[in-house]
Amino acid sequence: MTDKLEHHVARGLDDLRALVALPSVSAQGRMLPETADAVAGLLRAEGFGVQQFPGTVAPVLLAEAGEGPFTLLIYNHYDVQPEDPLELWDTPPFELTERGGRLYGRGASDDKGELASRLAAVRAVREQLGHLPVKIKWLIEGEEEVGSPTLERFVAEHAAELQADGCWWEFGGISPEGRPILSLGLKGVMCLELRCRVADSDLHSSLGAVIDNPLYCLARAVASLRDEQGNVTIPGFYDDVRAASGADRQAIAQIPGDGQAVRDTFGVRRPLATGPAYNERTNLHPVVNVNGWGGGYQGEGSKTVLPGAGFVKLDFRLVPDQDPARVLSLLREHLTAQGLSDIEVVELEAHQKPARADAGHPFVQACVAAARAAHGQDPIVHPSSGASGPMFPFTGGAGGGGLGIPCVAVGIGNHAGRVHAPNENIVREHFARGVAFGVELLTRLGEMSPPAGAPASGAEAGR
């Protein structure tokens, strides 16, 4: 199929080249309105009606086109990570450059490449059929790389306009063997800092005989959070974890590999899971991580000092149906029970709740079938990515403040794509496969009815 789509692939790469040239770095507030306008222009050229809304950091775009019994919501973002360190780039970061079948540039993968490949698929379907056989609603934000501070509120305020039968999420990958990798969910994330102060300033270490040490208190706190197998030991932490479905476990059993490639690539010396447990824990298990530790003397040689204060940075990766607010409360109760109530728990960023689609949902199965047809290989289906993102406002039910629709992440990333790092890249053939997947998906959705019991979409949902 990709040969028949070559014209659309080439045009999609032209779009990507133009988008990469715009340094839309949300962390630094660079070129965000200009990039929003550029994306809106591309959408309008393909017949989309586009609305632009102000966001906390950058404009939010909501576009709509097409008609059909199935309504597809697409989520993407146009902002990118900073290019630093610039000296590690082999070619200019904001100039799409092809070398050896790969296309390099900031945003080439995350997320402008995904956006451009999907728009190319829309063009191809319209050319082949003369119309779009599904109603497409496209939500594109410019704040994903800074935690999507506007998104949850925006989805809640525009829930009627965003109702759909399924959501095509903003990322996805292709294995080194060429198999598409689908993720049906994301873990939640909560980033915290534990702070302990015992004095107004550092002291002579001889006073350690009579004054407690903040780093020791923090070490006690951290050691109490998990066991040697990585299981979280906070009482009540697992009480709300949703049991995996049979379809989830069947999908996990078919995931190839056991993490050996990761262990080899990074020289891992202390793995917590190998064999079948690796994929189960990656998809289904929550975890607490120590991200960093500070306080006291950290220069060369010795300095006999008793630190006055110290801190530890943590993140919790959560799974359905864990609520970050409840986990935070359990953590505070746990520290008090350990005699560490004077340790301050500080929330660093907005929390994101976990999300996961039913592996047996008809929309999920349509994505699986489209991926198989476009790539010529069976896809690898992960019930959940091990990473986190703002998916919950889309998958959460009405009681949870969300749209209640399944989300599937399918895209064009690769294991050597260096996302967020210098020399970010995509494989040109993967871009072409991404266009082919989009054509397959839109065509298949145009031939199917909305799932039974699905929320109403379109104008009726707003009445």
C-alpha positions in Angstrom: 0.0 0.0 0.0 2.8 2.4 0.8 3.8 2.6 -2.9 0.3 3.8 -3.8 0.6 6.5 -1.1 4.0 7.8 -2.0 2.6 11.2 -3.2 0.8 11.6 0.1 3.9 10.5 2.0 6.0 13.1 0.2 3.5 15.8 0.8 3.2 14.8 4.5 7.0 15.1 4.8 6.8 18.6 3.3 4.3 19.5 6.1 6.6 18.0 8.6 9.6 20.0 7.3 7.6 23.2 7.7 6.5 22.3 11.2 9.9 21.3 12.4 11.2 24.7 11.3 9.0 26.3 13.9 10.8 26.1 17.3 7.6 25.6 19.4 9.3 25.0 22.7 6.5 25.3 25.4 9.0 25.2 28.3 10.4 28.5 27.0 7.2 30.0 25.4 8.8 30.1 21.9 6.8 30.3 18.7 3.6 28.8 20.2 0.9 31.0 18.6 2.8 31.0 15.3 2.9 27.2 15.3 -0.8 26.9 16.3 -1.6 29.2 13.3 0.5 27.0 11.0 -1.3 23.8 12.2 -4.7 25.4 11.8 -3.8 26.5 8.3 -2.9 22.9 7.4 -6.1 21.6 8.8 -8.3 24.3 7.1 -6.6 23.5 3.7 -8.0 19.9 4.1 -11.5 21.1 4.8 -11.5 21.1 8.6 -13.4 23.8 10.5 -10.9 25.0 13.1 -11.5 26.8 16.4 -8.7 28.2 18.5 -8.9 28.7 22.2 -6.5 30.3 24.7 -4.6 28.0 26.9 -2.5 28.5 30.0 0.7 28.4 27.9 -0.3 28.0 24.3 -3.5 27.9 22.1 -5.6 24.8 21.9 -7.0 23.8 18.5 -10.3 22.0 18.0 -11.0 20.9 14.4 -13.8 18.9 12.8 -14.4 17.4 9.3 -16.2 14.5 7.7 -19.4 12.6 8.2 -20.2 9.0 9.1 -21.7 6.7 11.7 -18.4 6.5 13.6 -16.8 9.6 15.3 -13.1 9.5 15.8 -11.3 11.8 18.1 -7.6 12.4 17.4 -5.3 13.9 20.0 -1.9 15.5 19.2 0.3 18.3 20.4 2.4 20.8 18.5 4.9 21.8 21.2 8.3 20.3 21.5 11.1 19.9 24.0 14.1 22.3 24.2 16.9 21.5 21.8 19.6 21.7 24.4 22.4 20.7 24.4 22.8 22.1 21.0 26.4 20.9 20.5 25.3 17.3 20.5 23.1 17.7 17.4 24.8 16.4 14.2 22.5 18.7 12.1 20.4 21.8 13.0 17.6 20.7 15.3 14.9 22.8 13.6 15.8 21.7 10.1 14.4 18.4 9.0 17.4 16.5 7.6 17.5 13.0 6.0 20.4 10.7 6.5 20.5 7.0 5.9 16.7 6.6 5.7 16.1 8.6 8.9 14.7 12.1 9.3 16.3 14.2 12.0 14.9 17.2 13.8 13.2 18.3 17.0 9.6 17.2 16.8 10.2 14.8 13.9 8.8 12.1 16.1 7.3 13.8 19.2 4.8 15.0 18.0 4.9 16.8 14.7 5.8 13.6 12.8 2.7 11.9 14.2 0.5 14.9 13.3 1.9 15.2 9.7 1.5 11.4 9.0 -2.1 11.5 10.2 -3.0 14.5 8.1 -1.4 12.8 5.1 -3.7 9.8 5.7 -6.8 12.1 5.8 -5.7 13.6 2.4 -5.3 10.1 0.9 -8.7 8.9 2.1 -10.4 12.0 0.8 -8.7 11.5 -2.6 -9.5 7.8 -2.8 -13.2 8.0 -1.7 -14.0 11.6 -2.5 -15.0 12.2 1.1 -14.2 11.3 4.7 -16.3 8.3 5.7 -16.0 9.1 9.4 -16.5 12.2 11.5 -13.1 13.4 12.7 -12.7 15.6 15.7 -9.1 16.7 16.2 -7.8 18.2 19.5 -4.3 19.6 19.2 -2.6 21.4 22.2 0.6 23.2 22.6 1.3 22.4 26.3 1.9 18.6 26.5 5.6 19.0 27.1 4.9 21.1 30.2 2.3 18.8 31.7 -0.8 19.9 29.8 -2.0 22.4 32.4 -5.1 23.4 30.3 -6.2 20.0 28.9 -8.3 18.6 31.7 -10.3 21.7 32.2 -10.6 22.1 28.4 -12.0 18.6 28.0 -14.4 19.1 30.8 -15.7 22.4 29.4 -16.0 21.0 25.8 -17.1 17.5 26.6 -20.2 17.7 24.4 -18.1 18.9 21.4 -15.5 16.2 22.0 -17.9 13.1 22.3 -16.6 10.4 20.1 -16.6 6.6 19.7 -12.8 6.2 20.0 -9.6 8.2 20.3 -6.4 7.8 18.3 -3.7 8.9 20.8 -0.7 11.0 20.0 2.2 8.5 20.0 3.1 4.9 19.2 6.1 2.9 18.0 7.4 0.3 15.6 9.7 -2.5 16.8 13.1 -3.1 15.3 11.5 -6.1 13.5 8.9 -3.8 11.9 6.0 -4.8 14.1 3.6 -1.9 15.1 3.4 -1.4 18.9 -0.1 -0.4 20.2 -0.6 0.9 23.8 -4.1 0.9 25.2 -3.4 3.1 28.2 -0.9 5.1 30.3 0.1 4.9 33.9 -0.7 7.9 36.2 2.1 9.9 37.6 2.6 11.9 40.8 5.9 13.8 41.4 6.8 14.7 45.0 9.6 16.0 47.1 10.3 14.9 50.7 12.0 17.6 52.7 13.5 17.4 56.1 15.1 20.2 58.2 16.7 19.7 61.6 18.5 23.1 61.9 18.7 26.5 60.4 22.1 25.9 59.0 24.7 23.1 58.6 26.5 22.1 61.7 29.8 20.5 62.8 29.4 16.8 62.4 30.5 16.2 66.1 27.0 17.3 66.9 25.7 14.2 65.3 25.9 12.6 68.7 23.1 14.8 69.9 21.2 16.1 66.8 19.5 13.9 64.3 20.6 13.9 60.7 18.0 14.9 58.0 19.6 12.6 55.4 19.3 9.7 57.7 15.6 10.6 58.3 15.0 10.8 54.6 16.9 7.4 54.2 14.5 5.9 56.7 11.5 7.3 54.9 12.7 6.1 51.4 13.6 2.6 52.8 10.1 2.3 54.2 8.4 2.8 50.8 9.2 -0.4 49.0 10.7 -3.8 49.5 13.7 -5.5 47.8 11.5 -6.7 44.9 10.2 -3.2 44.2 6.8 -3.7 45.7 5.4 -0.6 47.4 5.0 -1.1 51.2 2.7 1.8 52.0 -0.4 0.3 53.7 -3.5 0.5 51.5 -1.5 1.4 48.4 -2.8 -1.6 46.3 -6.4 -1.5 47.6 -7.8 0.3 44.6 -5.7 -1.4 41.9 -8.0 -2.7 39.1 -7.7 -6.4 38.4 -6.3 -7.1 34.9 -8.9 -8.5 32.5 -8.5 -11.8 30.6 -7.9 -9.8 27.4 -5.2 -7.8 29.2 -3.4 -10.9 30.3 -3.7 -12.5 26.9 -2.2 -9.5 25.3 0.7 -9.4 27.8 1.4 -13.1 27.2 1.9 -12.3 23.5 4.4 -9.5 24.0 7.8 -10.6 22.8 11.0 -10.2 24.9 11.7 -10.0 28.6 13.6 -6.7 28.8 16.9 -8.2 27.8 17.4 -5.5 25.1 16.9 -2.8 27.8 19.3 -4.5 30.1 21.9 -4.9 27.4 21.5 -1.3 26.1 21.9 0.3 29.5 24.2 -2.2 31.2 21.6 -3.0 33.9 23.1 -4.7 36.9 20.1 -5.1 39.3 17.0 -6.0 37.4 13.8 -6.4 39.5 12.0 -8.5 36.9 13.0 -10.8 34.1 11.1 -13.4 32.0 7.3 -13.1 31.9 7.2 -10.9 34.9 9.0 -8.1 33.0 6.0 -7.3 30.7 3.4 -7.9 33.4 5.1 -5.4 35.8 5.7 -2.9 33.0 2.1 -2.9 32.0 0.2 -3.6 35.2 2.2 -2.8 38.3 2.4 0.6 40.1 5.8 1.7 41.3 7.6 4.3 43.4 10.9 5.8 42.1 13.6 7.8 43.8 14.6 10.4 41.2 17.2 12.3 43.1 18.7 13.1 46.5 20.2 16.3 47.8 21.6 17.9 50.9 25.0 18.2 52.7 28.4 18.2 51.2 28.8 16.6 47.7 32.2 18.0 46.6 35.6 16.2 46.4 37.1 14.8 49.5 35.5 15.0 52.9 33.8 17.7 54.9 32.7 16.8 58.4 29.3 18.5 58.4 25.9 17.7 59.8 23.5 18.9 57.1 20.8 21.3 58.3 18.3 20.0 55.7 17.9 17.6 52.8 15.4 16.5 50.2 14.5 13.5 48.1 12.6 13.6 44.8 10.1 10.8 44.1 7.6 9.8 41.4 4.8 7.3 41.7 3.6 5.5 38.5 0.0 4.5 39.2 -2.4 2.1 37.5 -6.2 2.1 37.2 -8.1 2.8 39.6 -5.5 4.5 41.8 -6.2 8.1 42.7 -3.1 10.3 43.1 -4.8 12.3 45.9 -5.6 9.1 47.9 -2.0 7.8 47.4 -0.7 11.1 48.7 -2.9 10.9 51.7 -1.7 7.3 52.4 1.9 8.4 52.0 1.5 11.1 54.7 -0.2 8.7 57.0 2.6 6.2 56.5 5.3 8.7 57.3 3.5 9.7 60.5 3.3 6.0 61.5 7.1 5.7 60.9 7.7 8.6 63.4 8.6 10.9 60.5 5.7 13.3 60.6 8.1 16.3 60.4 9.1 15.3 56.9 7.3 17.7 54.6 5.7 16.2 51.4 5.6 18.8 48.6 3.7 18.2 45.3 5.9 19.3 42.4 3.6 19.2 39.4 0.0 18.5 38.4 -0.8 14.8 38.9 -2.0 12.7 36.0 -4.4 9.8 36.6 -4.0 6.4 35.0 -6.0 5.3 32.0 -6.6 2.0 30.2 -8.9 0.9 27.4 -10.6 -2.5 27.3 -8.5 -4.7 25.0 -11.6 -6.3 23.7 -13.3 -3.1 22.7 -14.4 -3.0 19.0 -12.4 0.3 18.4 -9.3 -1.4 19.8 -9.8 -4.4 17.6 -10.3 -2.1 14.6 -6.9 -0.5 15.4 -5.3 -3.9 15.7 -6.7 -5.0 12.4 -5.6 -1.8 10.6 -2.1 -2.0 12.0 -1.8 -5.6 10.9 -3.0 -4.7 7.3 -0.7 -1.6 7.1 2.5 -3.3 8.4 1.9 -6.8 7.2 2.8 -8.1 10.7 0.8 -8.8 13.8 1.0 -5.8 16.2 2.4 -5.9 19.7 -0.4 -4.8 22.0 0.5 -3.3 25.4 -2.5 -2.9 27.8 -0.6 0.0 29.2 2.5 2.0 28.4 4.9 2.2 31.3 4.9 6.0 30.7 2.4 8.6 31.7 0.4 11.3 30.0 -2.9 13.2 30.0 -5.1 10.4 28.8 -7.5 10.1 31.7 -9.7 13.1 30.8 -10.5 11.1 27.6 -11.0 7.6 29.1 -12.5 8.5 32.5 -16.3 8.0 32.8 -18.8 10.7 33.6 -18.4 10.1 37.3 -14.6 10.6 36.9 -14.8 13.7 34.9 -13.9 12.3 31.5 -15.3 11.5 28.1 -15.5 7.7 28.7 -14.0 6.7 25.4 -11.3 4.2 24.6 -7.9 5.5 23.6 -5.3 3.6 21.5 -1.8 4.9 20.9 -0.5 3.9 17.4 2.3 5.8 15.8 5.6 6.0 14.0 8.3 6.2 16.8 11.3 3.8 16.9 13.5 2.5 19.6 16.4 4.7 18.4 14.3 7.8 17.9 16.0 9.8 20.7 12.8 11.5 21.7 13.5 14.5 24.0 17.3 14.1 23.2 19.6 15.5 20.6 19.2 13.9 17.1 15.5 13.1 17.5 14.5 11.1 14.5 12.0 8.9 12.6 12.6 6.3 10.0 11.2 7.4 6.6 9.6 4.1 5.9 7.9 4.2 9.3 6.4 7.5 8.4 5.0 5.9 5.2 3.7 3.0 7.3 2.0 5.5 9.6 0.2 7.1 6.6 -0.9 3.6 5.5 -2.2 2.8 9.0 -4.2 6.0 9.0 -5.8 5.1 5.6 -6.6 1.6 6.8 -8.1 2.8 10.1 -10.3 5.6 8.6 -11.6 3.2 5.9 -12.4 0.5 8.4 -14.1 2.9 10.8 -16.2 4.2 8.0 -17.5 0.7 7.4 -18.4 -0.1 11.1 -21.2 1.1 13.3 -20.5 2.8 16.7 -20.0 0.2 19.5 -23.2 -0.8 21.3 -23.6 1.4 24.3 -21.1 4.0 23.1 -21.8 7.6 24.2 -23.6 9.7 21.7 -21.3 11.7 19.5 -21.9 14.7 17.3 -24.6 17.3 17.7 -26.9 15.1 19.7 -24.4 14.9 22.5 -24.6 18.6 23.0 -28.3 18.8 23.4 
